Structure formats: structure tokens, C-alpha cells
Amino acid sequence: MRHVSMLIAAVLALTVATGAQAWWCTGHMTIAEIARENLNSGPRSTVESIISSLNTMGPFPKVTYMTEAGCWADDIRSNNKAMAQWHFLNIPFAPTGYPAHLPPQVENVESVIPQMYDGAKGNHYSKPNNWELVFAVANLIHFYGDIHQPLHVTDLVTSKFPNGDKGGNLLMINVGGNTQDLHGYWDAICNQFVTDPNRPLSSSDRQYIENLAQTFMTNFTFSSEQKAVWNSTVMAQESYQYAVQYSYDNGNLQPGDTLSPTYIANCMQAAGQRVTLAGYRLASELNYIFKDSSKLPEAKHIHERIQRGYKEVREVAKAKYAEIALAAKANKAL
């Protein structure tokens, strides 16, 4: 089994001096661009061909290459609520000990990612047809961004939010004299982005996203082991810990609070790390899926290895979620 606790500790221990940018469509495109720039030539050509097919299948005129595909799952969600729950995971955070009884999700971003992997790679029963392949890859590009957003995996449960705060969507904060929801604040990376460039991108906007990707990769560095993490449960666990520590300030953030300079600086650092790491990990996954199949073990063995890994790490994650919540409760009591 991979070393889950060591990986999370290593990611949280990173220290950087500069902030980052956003998670709205600009953020998702930045993640996709980081991944695109870290793809090997073969997989990159394959993915661009797949996205070209997506453009004509819809047609989806806003998506002409991989980077623009970062927003596609949100494009279709606006017209198809059936897939809305694929974008998030409700892990309860109850710093005061308030009983958490959140409704179960049939599907969520943690469970959908491995299914999209199977859709792109196939399994020992069959290979994906063209539409299955296109659908899976386009969704993977987006969901790697979602699962790295701390408030896409965490739901604050208190007496004020007995049914959860919907990942910060119901928790209103004060920023510069203006009231807004916490989730939107994190999506915009401390309000550094409130608008997105139109798609398809103009040549200047395309250069803008490429520059953002380069800035992220310069400002936030990771080990090869951190970049290679593939397990969605590990990614969700990391994001949950970030939400507890940074988004909810270990349970100290209250509705109506004015965000402090320290909170804002921590947001910039934490969100920048998550955006950058999402791009690197997406590249690692796509390089694995589309590398020379003759060099891979039998597909059945790959599938079985992944399933064993998910089962093992979920047991670790279940205990870790409880440990994180208890630690945050203890910090709040101090």
C-alpha cells in the first residue's frame, strides 16, 4: 500500500512565499494546461485528438483543445443536474461535536474518478468505444481539479448548519466590506479572479493561461512521489485536511467573520498548492493511461491492483478523517 500519511504530511509541509490564482474556469484551465505541459509526446497527441473529437461530437464549440476542456464538465452540469453530485464529496467536519447526519451520495467525485479511469483505459472485459473514451477523458480533466479543491470534499456541521454548510456555500463571510459565501471565495482563490476569459480562447488569452501555468509550477514545487499519487481517496483526504486547517481555520471561522490578512495569505498558499498538484497528478494519470500498451501488465491485473489499493486506503482514510476532526476540536478548545 502507498504511504498515505507520509504523502499528506509532505504536501502540507510545503512552504512557499507567493500566492496563486483561481479555480473558476480559469483555474480549471490552468490545471489542464499544467497537465498538458507535463504530458509525454504520445499521450499528449492522443489526448488532443480525443478533445478534438469532443469538439465535433456535441458540438461543443467552446472546447477546441485540452486546456479548454478543463471547464467542460461544468458546462454540461448547468443543463444536466443528474451529474451534479459527481463534482463533490460530503465528508462531515463537526468541530463542536454536533451530530452529523448528512444524506448519502450515490456517486461523488471520489467514486467517479476511478470509474472515469476505467472508461478511458478499459478493463479485462472490453475496451471503451470512442464516445466512452471522450466522455471519460474530458471528465477526468475536470474532476482532478474538483477533488483538489478543499471545499469540494468537506461539509461543516454545527448547530447553525445541522444539515451541513454545503461546502461553504451557506457560510457567509466579510471580505473588504462585502459579504459573500466561503465556497465562492475559495473558488476564486481569495477573490483574485472573479471573471473568466471567453472560450474558445483568443491567442492572447491562451498565452495568459500558459503564463499562469508556468507561474504556478515555478511557485509551488513537489516531489516526484507527490506528483504521482493516483488514488482519489488519498486526494480527497488531503483536501479534507486542507479544508479543516485552512478553509475553516480549525473550526474557528464563524459566519459573518471578516477574513484576516493571515487567513487570506494561508488561502493563497493552500489553494496554490492544490491547483498545481492537481495539474501534475492529472498529467501523471494521463501519461499512465495512454502510454505504450505493450509495456503494461495485463489489464485485468491493473484493475485488480487498483481495486485492492482503494480498499486498503479507504480503511486508512476512515480513521484519518476522525483523527483530523478530533484534532481540530482540540485546537478550537484551546
N, C-alpha and C positions, 0 to 999 in steps of 0.2 A: 504494500500500500504506500502511496506517496506521503511525504511528511507534511501533513496538513498544518499542524500548529507552527512548525518552523517556517513554512511559507508565509503564513499570515503575519507572524511576528516580524519577518523580514520586510514585508511590504509596509507594515505600519511604522517600522523604524526608519524609513527613508526620510531624509531631511533635505529640503530644497529651499532656495532663497526667493524664488519668483513664483508668481501666480500663473493661472491658465485661463482658458476661455470656456465656451459654453457647451450645453447638452441639447439645446433645442435642435432643429435640423442642422444648424451649423456644427454643433457638437458631434452629432451622428456622422456627418460628412467628414469631419476631422478624424474621427475614429476609423472610418472606412479608408481615408487617404493614408493614415499611418499604416494600416494593414496593407494597402495596395503597394506602398513603397517598400514593404518588407516581404513581399511575395517573391518567390523564385520565378524565373522567366516562364517556365512551363505552366505552373499553376496560375500565374498572372494572366497569361494569354487565355487559358481555359475559362477563368472567372469572367474576364472581359467579354468573351464570346457568349457566355451564359447571360450576362446582363444585357448584351445586345439583343438576345432573343426575348428577354423580358420587355424591352422597349417596344418591340413589334407585336408581342402577344396580346397586350392589353387592348389597344396600345396604351403605353404609359410614357407620354412624351417628355415628362419631367426627368426620366431616368435614361441617360444616354451612355453612362459608363459607371464603373464600380462605385466611385465616391458618391455620386448622386443617389445610388441605391441604398445608402445608409438611412434614408428617410422613407423608403417605400412602404414599409410595414405600417408606419403611422399614416401614410396617405390612404391606404385601403381601410385602416381601422376606422377612419372617420365615416365611412359608409358601410362598415360591417362590424357591428358590435359583438358578433359571435366570437371574434378573436381578441376581444379587448383584454381578457384576463391572461392572455399569453405574454403580456408585457410586464407583469409584476408578480410578486410573491408576498403574501401576508404573513410575515413572521412577527408575532406579537412581542412588543417591548413594554413591559409593565414595571417601571421603576419604583412605583409606590406599592406594588404587590396587589393591585386591583385585579380581580379575576378576569382572565382573558378568554372570551368565548367567541372567537371570530368564525364566520361561516367558512366551511371548507371550500377550496378551489378544486374543480375537476382537473383543470390544467393551469399551469403557471409558467413563468419564464424559466424556472429551474428545470421543469419536466419537459418543456418544449424543445430546449436546445439539443438534448441528445436525440430527440425524435427527428429534428431537422438534420442532425448529423447522419442518421440512418437514411433520411430522404435523399441526401446528397451522395452518400457513399454506397448505399445499398447494403444488403446483408446476405447471408448464405442462402436465402430463398430466391432473391431476384435483384436485378439492377433497376435503378429508377428510370422511368421514361423521361422524355425531355421536359415536360411541364413539371413533374415532381422535382426534377433536378433544379430547375429555375426557381421554383417556389421555395425550396429548401435553402438554397444559397442566398437568395435575397433576404429571407427571414433571418438566417444566421448573421448576416452582416449587421442587421439592426439589433437583434436580441443580445449580441455580445456587448452592445452599448448599454442596453437597458439593465442587464444584470449587474453591471459595474456601477450603476447609479445607486447610492446608498438608500435613498427613499423609494426605490422601486422594489425593495425586498423587505421593508420594515413598516410596522404599523404600531404607533404609540397607543397604548391602552391605559386610561386613567379614569377617575370619576367624571372628568369633563368629557372624555371620549370613551365611553363604555363599549362602543362598537368599533373602536379604532379611529385614528385621525386620517385614514386613507392615504398613508404615506406622506403626511404633512400637508395634504390638500385642504384639510379643515383647520389647521393650526395657523392662525393669522399672526404675523409679526410686523414690527415697525422698522422701516428702513428709510433713513433720510426724511422722516416726517410723513412717509407714505405707508399705507397698510397693504400687505399682500400675503399670499399663502407661502408657507415654508417650502413646499414642493417646487413651486414655480421659481422661487429664489435659487434653489439648488440646480434646477434645470438650466437656469440662466447663469450659472456659476457666479453667484454674488452680484447679479444684475449687470455683468459686463456685456451680456448680449440680450437684447430684447427684440431684435428683428433678425430675419434670415435673408440671405441673397436668394433671388428668384432662381428656379431651376427650369430648364437646363441652364447651367452656369455660363455666364459670359466668360470670355478669356481672362478678363481682369478678376472676376470672382473666383475662377478656377485657380488662378495664381494666388489669390488671397487664402483659399483653403489649403493649398500646398504650403504656403508660408506658415500658416497656423500649425500644421502637422510638424513641420521642421522645428518650430518653437517648442512645441510640447516635447518632442524627442530630445531636444537639447536640454530642456529644463528638468525633465524627470527621467531618471535612469534606473534600470532594473537589471537583475542578473538573468542569465540565460534560463535558469530554472524557473524564475518567476514568470518570464515571458511564455514558457512552455506549458503552463497549467491549462488543462483542458476540461477539467471536471466542473460542471455547472454548480454542484453542491458546494465545492470549495469557493467558487466565485461569489455565490450568494452569502456564504458565511462571512467572507471578507467584507462584503458590502454591509451586512448587518452590523458588524463590529464598527465600521466607519460611521454608520448612522447613529449608533449608540454614543460613540465617543465625540463625534463632530456635529452631526446634524441636530441631535437632541441634547448635546452638551452633557452627556451622562445623566440625563433626566432633569437637568437644571433649567432648561429653556421652558418658559411658560408662555401661554397665549398672550399676545399683546406686548411682549418684551421688545425693547429696542435692541437691535443687534450691536454688540460691542466691536471695537476695532480688532480685538483678539479673536472673536468669533469669525469675523469676516476673513481675517488672514488665514485662520485654520481651514475655512471653507475653500479658499483658493488653493491651498496646498493639497488638501484631501481630494478635492474634485479633479484637480490637475493630474494627480497620480492615477485616479480611476479611469479617466478618459484615455490617458496614454497607454496604460496597461491593457485596456480593452482592445486597442488597436494592435498592439503586439501579439496578444493572445489570439485574436481573430486571424492574423497572418499565420501564426503557428498552426492553427486548426486547418485553414485552407491549404497550406503547404502540405500538410499530412494527408488530407483527403484526396488531393489531386496529384500527388507525386506518382512516379512510375509504379504502376500496379504490380509489375513483375518482381519488384523488390519487397513487396508486402507479404506478410504471412497470410494464410488462408483467411478469407473474410469471416468465416464462422469463428475462428479463434480471436480475431479482433473484436467481434461483437461480444463474445463471452468475457473477454478481458475487461471491456468497458463495463458490462453489467456487474461483474464482481467488484470493480472499483467503486461504482456508485453505491452498492450495498454497504461496503466497508466504510466509506467516507460518510455516509448518512448517519451511521451509528456514532461516529466521532462528532459530527455536526450537531446532532441532537443534544449531546452532553455539553458541547461548547456553547450553544445558544443559551442554555440555562446558566452556565458559568458567567457569561458576559452580562446577562441580566442581573444576576446576584451582585456582581462587582459594581455595576452601575448604581444599584440600590444602596450599596455600602458607601459609595462615593457621595451620593446625594445626602446621606445621613450625616456626613462629616461637617 
